[in-house]
Amino acid sequence: MGLLGRKLLYIVGMLLLISLISFLAVHAAPNSFFAAGELNPNIDKEAIAHLKAVYGLDKPLWEQYLRWVWALLHLDFGLSFASGKPVSQEILSRLPITLTLNLLSMTAVFFLALRLGITAAFAHEQAKDRAVKQISLISFAMPSFYLALLLILFFALKLGWFPISGLQSVEPKSGLWRWVDYAWHLALPLFVMIFGGIGGLTMYVRSLTLEILKSDYIFFARARGIDEATIRRRFVRPNLLPSFITILGLSLPGIIGGSVIIESIFSINGMGLLFYQSALSRDYPVIMGILIITAFLTLLGNVLADLALLRLNPYAKRH
């Protein structure tokens, strides 16, 4: 079996395991979507029993899981308890904005962490290095929700430079101004996601670069009079990228999971806000659908990171 086949089996196996854990965890949570109806004297028990039968909640837990997995194999995520709409429709309507936020933030984090970490290592114990370390420590220690609230208070409420929430103005723009309006609304959320992601990765890149700079080939390159820019381009970055891509792939769950907090605070109508609202109302089908989609995107990102490593290190293909 080829590499791609093994990776596909890995994704399928992990999704099955994640689906089982997610299913059990969601159903083990206290209360349910129908708890409010059960406490309402105006709704009789027959109506509640009928609704549970419609959604298959009157079946044993193992049977519910098998039915759910069988439906997943047919790309059927079920119906939302809250809206009655197909879960796939609810998710697909909000997936683009969440993917856009995460892809933009991950791209920015990749280039910024790489640039700042290398710059700090080359200016070891100098002013630039100390500045980068301070920024990275603040980024690592600052909770994203707290930073988001500070930015809203200062830049949105006090100065009025940016909107508080949403994706577009009350009066929708058209043409090029529509995209400018989107960028204006996404400026603060993206800054929070980027700033929260660069701290640990920047320090990781700095540490790796310092180890590379101690290597013999760097010593001989400098002895030959090769300038610092060439050393960065030809010696540091190629040796740095494999480890950096690996750690970036492992950071995917945290980056994607962070969008739940950001979308909730800034009222961005994405998958994160949908997950938060569904968790509050115990909308099981939507919660489990989002968990599976998020797990799939995370596993896909890790597989793509592995393929990128093979591209950077062709020798590994022979093993």
C-alpha positions as CSV (number, residue, x, y, z in Angstrom):
1,M,0.0,0.0,0.0
2,G,1.3,3.4,-1.0
3,L,1.9,6.4,1.3
4,L,-1.3,8.1,0.2
5,G,-3.3,4.9,1.0
6,R,-1.8,4.6,4.5
7,K,-2.6,8.3,5.2
8,L,-6.2,7.8,4.1
9,L,-6.6,4.7,6.3
10,Y,-5.1,6.8,9.2
11,I,-7.7,9.6,8.6
12,V,-10.6,7.1,8.5
13,G,-9.4,5.2,11.6
14,M,-8.9,8.4,13.6
15,L,-12.2,9.8,12.5
16,L,-14.0,6.7,13.8
17,L,-12.2,6.9,17.1
18,I,-12.9,10.6,17.4
19,S,-16.6,10.0,16.5
20,L,-17.0,7.5,19.2
21,I,-15.3,9.7,21.9
22,S,-17.3,12.7,20.7
23,F,-20.6,10.8,20.7
24,L,-20.1,9.4,24.2
25,A,-18.9,12.8,25.6
26,V,-21.8,14.7,24.1
27,H,-24.4,12.3,25.4
28,A,-22.8,12.1,28.8
29,A,-23.4,15.9,29.3
30,P,-26.1,16.8,31.8
31,N,-29.5,17.8,30.6
32,S,-30.6,17.6,27.0
33,F,-32.3,19.7,24.3
34,F,-35.7,18.5,25.4
35,A,-35.1,19.3,29.1
36,A,-36.9,22.6,28.9
37,G,-39.9,20.9,27.3
38,E,-40.0,18.3,30.0
39,L,-40.2,21.0,32.6
40,N,-42.9,22.9,30.8
41,P,-46.4,22.0,32.1
42,N,-48.0,23.0,28.7
43,I,-46.1,20.2,26.9
44,D,-47.3,16.7,27.6
45,K,-45.0,13.7,27.8
46,E,-46.4,12.2,24.7
47,A,-45.2,15.1,22.6
48,I,-41.7,14.9,24.1
49,A,-41.7,11.1,23.5
50,H,-42.8,11.7,19.9
51,L,-40.0,14.2,19.2
52,K,-37.4,11.8,20.7
53,A,-38.7,9.0,18.5
54,V,-38.5,11.3,15.4
55,Y,-34.8,12.0,16.2
56,G,-34.1,8.4,17.2
57,L,-33.3,9.3,20.8
58,D,-35.6,6.6,22.1
59,K,-33.2,3.9,20.9
60,P,-30.3,2.4,22.9
61,L,-27.1,4.5,22.9
62,W,-25.1,1.9,20.9
63,E,-27.9,1.8,18.2
64,Q,-27.9,5.6,18.1
65,Y,-24.2,5.6,17.4
66,L,-24.3,3.0,14.7
67,R,-27.2,4.8,13.0
68,W,-25.2,8.1,13.2
69,V,-22.0,6.6,11.8
70,W,-24.0,4.9,9.0
71,A,-25.6,8.3,8.1
72,L,-22.1,9.9,8.2
73,L,-20.9,7.4,5.6
74,H,-23.6,8.8,3.4
75,L,-22.6,12.4,4.3
76,D,-25.9,12.8,6.2
77,F,-25.3,14.7,9.5
78,G,-28.9,14.6,10.5
79,L,-31.3,17.4,11.4
80,S,-30.7,20.2,13.8
81,F,-32.9,20.1,16.9
82,A,-33.1,23.9,17.1
83,S,-33.8,24.9,13.5
84,G,-35.0,21.6,12.0
85,K,-32.7,22.2,9.0
86,P,-30.1,19.6,7.8
87,V,-26.9,19.9,9.8
88,S,-24.8,19.8,6.6
89,Q,-26.7,22.9,5.4
90,E,-26.1,24.7,8.7
91,I,-22.4,23.9,8.6
92,L,-21.8,24.6,4.9
93,S,-23.4,28.0,5.2
94,R,-20.8,29.0,7.9
95,L,-17.8,27.0,7.0
96,P,-16.3,29.5,4.4
97,I,-15.9,32.3,7.0
98,T,-14.3,30.0,9.5
99,L,-11.9,28.5,6.9
100,T,-11.1,32.1,5.7
101,L,-10.2,33.2,9.2
102,N,-8.1,30.2,10.0
103,L,-6.2,30.1,6.7
104,L,-5.4,33.8,6.8
105,S,-4.3,33.6,10.5
106,M,-2.2,30.4,9.9
107,T,-0.5,31.9,6.9
108,A,0.3,35.1,8.8
109,V,1.5,33.1,11.8
110,F,3.7,30.9,9.6
111,F,5.6,33.8,8.0
112,L,5.7,36.1,11.1
113,A,6.9,33.4,13.4
114,L,9.6,32.3,10.9
115,R,10.8,35.9,10.3
116,L,10.7,37.0,14.0
117,G,12.3,33.8,15.3
118,I,15.2,33.9,12.8
119,T,15.7,37.7,13.3
120,A,15.9,37.2,17.1
121,A,18.4,34.3,16.8
122,F,20.7,36.3,14.6
123,A,20.5,39.2,17.0
124,H,21.1,37.0,20.1
125,E,20.9,38.9,23.4
126,Q,20.7,42.2,21.5
127,A,17.8,44.7,21.5
128,K,15.9,43.0,18.7
129,D,16.2,39.6,20.4
130,R,14.9,41.0,23.7
131,A,12.0,42.8,21.9
132,V,11.0,39.6,20.1
133,K,11.2,37.6,23.4
134,Q,9.0,40.1,25.2
135,I,6.4,40.1,22.4
136,S,6.4,36.3,22.3
137,L,6.0,36.0,26.1
138,I,3.1,38.5,26.1
139,S,1.5,36.6,23.2
140,F,2.0,33.2,24.9
141,A,0.6,34.5,28.2
142,M,-2.3,36.7,27.0
143,P,-5.7,34.9,26.8
144,S,-7.3,35.5,23.5
145,F,-10.7,36.4,24.9
146,Y,-9.1,39.0,27.2
147,L,-7.1,40.6,24.3
148,A,-10.2,40.6,22.2
149,L,-12.2,42.5,24.9
150,L,-9.3,45.0,25.3
151,L,-9.2,45.7,21.5
152,I,-13.0,46.1,21.4
153,L,-13.0,48.5,24.3
154,F,-10.1,50.7,23.0
155,F,-10.3,50.5,19.2
156,A,-14.0,50.0,18.7
157,L,-15.8,51.7,21.6
158,K,-13.3,54.4,22.6
159,L,-11.7,55.4,19.3
160,G,-14.4,54.1,17.0
161,W,-11.9,52.9,14.4
162,F,-13.2,49.4,13.9
163,P,-16.7,47.8,14.2
164,I,-17.6,45.8,17.3
165,S,-19.0,42.7,15.6
166,G,-20.3,41.1,12.4
167,L,-18.9,40.8,9.0
168,Q,-20.4,43.8,7.2
169,S,-21.9,47.1,7.8
170,V,-25.6,47.7,8.3
171,E,-25.8,49.1,4.8
172,P,-24.0,46.4,2.6
173,K,-21.4,47.7,0.2
174,S,-21.0,46.6,-3.4
175,G,-18.1,46.0,-5.7
176,L,-14.6,46.6,-4.3
177,W,-15.9,48.4,-1.2
178,R,-17.6,45.2,-0.2
179,W,-14.2,43.4,0.3
180,V,-12.8,46.5,2.0
181,D,-15.8,46.4,4.4
182,Y,-15.1,42.7,5.1
183,A,-11.4,43.4,5.8
184,W,-12.4,46.3,8.1
185,H,-14.6,44.0,10.1
186,L,-12.1,41.1,10.2
187,A,-9.1,43.3,11.2
188,L,-9.5,42.9,15.0
189,P,-10.5,39.2,15.0
190,L,-7.6,38.4,12.7
191,F,-5.1,40.4,14.9
192,V,-6.2,38.4,18.0
193,M,-5.8,35.1,16.3
194,I,-2.5,36.0,14.8
195,F,-1.0,37.5,17.9
196,G,-2.2,34.6,20.0
197,G,-0.5,32.1,17.7
198,I,2.9,33.6,17.1
199,G,4.3,33.5,20.6
200,G,5.1,29.9,21.1
201,L,6.1,29.3,17.5
202,T,8.4,32.3,17.4
203,M,10.3,31.1,20.5
204,Y,10.5,27.6,18.9
205,V,11.9,29.0,15.7
206,R,14.4,31.1,17.7
207,S,15.6,28.1,19.7
208,L,16.0,25.9,16.5
209,T,17.8,28.7,14.7
210,L,20.3,29.2,17.6
211,E,21.1,25.4,17.4
212,I,21.6,25.6,13.7
213,L,23.9,28.7,14.1
214,K,26.2,26.5,16.3
215,S,26.7,24.0,13.5
216,D,30.1,23.5,11.8
217,Y,28.8,24.3,8.3
218,I,27.6,27.7,9.5
219,F,31.1,28.4,11.0
220,F,32.8,27.4,7.7
221,A,30.3,29.5,5.7
222,R,31.1,32.6,7.8
223,A,34.8,31.8,7.5
224,R,34.4,31.8,3.7
225,G,33.0,35.3,3.9
226,I,29.4,34.4,3.0
227,D,27.0,37.2,4.0
228,E,24.3,36.8,6.7
229,A,21.4,37.1,4.1
230,T,22.8,34.2,2.1
231,I,23.4,32.1,5.3
232,R,19.7,32.6,6.2
233,R,18.5,31.7,2.7
234,R,20.8,28.8,1.9
235,F,21.6,27.2,5.3
236,V,19.2,28.3,8.0
237,R,15.8,28.2,6.4
238,P,16.1,24.8,4.6
239,N,17.3,23.1,7.9
240,L,14.6,24.9,9.9
241,L,11.5,24.3,7.8
242,P,11.0,20.5,8.5
243,S,10.8,20.9,12.3
244,F,8.8,24.1,12.0
245,I,6.2,22.6,9.7
246,T,5.9,19.6,12.1
247,I,5.2,21.8,15.1
248,L,2.8,24.0,13.0
249,G,0.8,20.9,12.0
250,L,0.6,19.9,15.7
251,S,-0.7,23.4,16.5
252,L,-3.6,23.2,14.1
253,P,-6.2,22.0,16.7
254,G,-5.4,25.0,18.9
255,I,-5.6,27.5,16.0
256,I,-8.9,26.1,14.7
257,G,-10.3,25.7,18.2
258,G,-9.5,29.4,19.0
259,S,-12.0,30.5,16.3
260,V,-14.8,29.4,18.6
261,I,-13.9,32.0,21.2
262,I,-13.1,34.7,18.6
263,E,-16.3,34.2,16.6
264,S,-18.4,34.2,19.8
265,I,-16.9,37.5,21.1
266,F,-17.0,39.3,17.7
267,S,-20.4,37.7,16.7
268,I,-19.0,36.3,13.5
269,N,-21.5,34.0,11.9
270,G,-19.1,31.1,11.5
271,M,-18.7,27.5,12.6
272,G,-17.3,28.6,16.0
273,L,-20.3,30.7,16.9
274,L,-22.6,27.9,15.7
275,F,-20.8,25.4,17.9
276,Y,-21.1,27.8,20.9
277,Q,-24.8,28.3,20.4
278,S,-25.4,24.6,19.8
279,A,-23.5,23.7,23.0
280,L,-25.7,26.0,25.0
281,S,-28.9,24.5,23.6
282,R,-27.6,20.9,23.6
283,D,-28.2,20.6,19.8
284,Y,-26.5,17.2,19.6
285,P,-26.5,16.7,15.8
286,V,-24.9,20.1,15.1
287,I,-22.3,19.7,17.9
288,M,-21.2,16.3,16.6
289,G,-21.3,17.4,13.0
290,I,-18.9,20.3,13.8
291,L,-16.6,18.1,15.9
292,I,-16.3,15.6,13.0
293,I,-15.7,18.4,10.4
294,T,-13.1,20.0,12.7
295,A,-11.4,16.7,13.3
296,F,-11.3,16.0,9.6
297,L,-9.8,19.4,8.8
298,T,-7.2,18.9,11.6
299,L,-6.2,15.4,10.3
300,L,-6.1,16.7,6.8
301,G,-3.8,19.5,7.9
302,N,-1.5,17.1,9.6
303,V,-1.3,14.8,6.5
304,L,-0.6,17.8,4.3
305,A,2.2,18.8,6.8
306,D,3.7,15.2,6.4
307,L,3.5,15.5,2.6
308,A,5.3,18.8,2.8
309,L,8.0,17.3,4.9
310,L,8.5,14.6,2.3
311,R,8.8,17.3,-0.3
312,L,11.4,19.1,1.7
313,N,13.3,15.8,2.5
314,P,13.1,13.5,-0.6
315,Y,15.4,11.0,1.1
316,A,12.5,10.1,3.5
317,K,10.5,8.8,0.5
318,R,12.9,5.8,0.3
319,H,12.1,4.7,3.9
